[in-house]
Amino acid sequence: MDAYHIAYAEINKLDYFITVDKQLLNASKRANLNLKVINPIEFIMEVI
């Protein structure tokens, strides 16, 4: 299901994908994605 959500976010050209899934966060760092996969705390710190 995670792959579907990431693919949907990529296709729709979203800037961020917010998750608390550590495995997904680590896997996304190795992938060549246009969107930024980030945890909620980092997102808040980046946006503010």
C-alpha positions in Angstrom: 0.0 0.0 0.0 2.9 2.4 0.7 4.2 2.1 -2.8 0.7 3.0 -4.2 0.6 6.1 -2.0 4.1 7.2 -3.0 3.3 6.6 -6.7 0.1 8.6 -6.4 1.9 11.5 -4.8 4.7 11.4 -7.5 2.1 11.3 -10.3 0.2 14.3 -8.9 3.5 16.2 -8.4 3.1 16.7 -4.6 5.9 18.4 -2.8 5.7 16.3 0.4 4.7 12.9 1.6 4.4 12.8 5.4 4.8 9.5 7.3 6.0 8.1 10.6 7.0 4.8 9.0 10.8 4.6 9.5 11.3 1.9 6.8 9.5 4.0 4.3 11.5 7.1 5.2 14.8 5.2 4.8 13.7 3.5 1.5 12.7 6.9 0.1 16.2 8.3 0.7 17.5 5.6 -1.7 14.9 6.2 -4.3 15.0 9.0 -6.9 11.8 10.8 -6.0 10.7 14.3 -6.9 8.7 14.6 -3.7 10.2 14.8 -0.2 9.2 12.0 2.1 9.4 13.5 5.6 8.2 12.8 9.1 5.6 15.2 10.7 8.1 16.9 13.1 10.6 17.6 10.3 7.8 18.9 8.1 6.6 21.4 10.7 10.2 22.6 11.3 10.8 23.0 7.5 7.5 24.9 6.8 7.7 27.3 9.7 
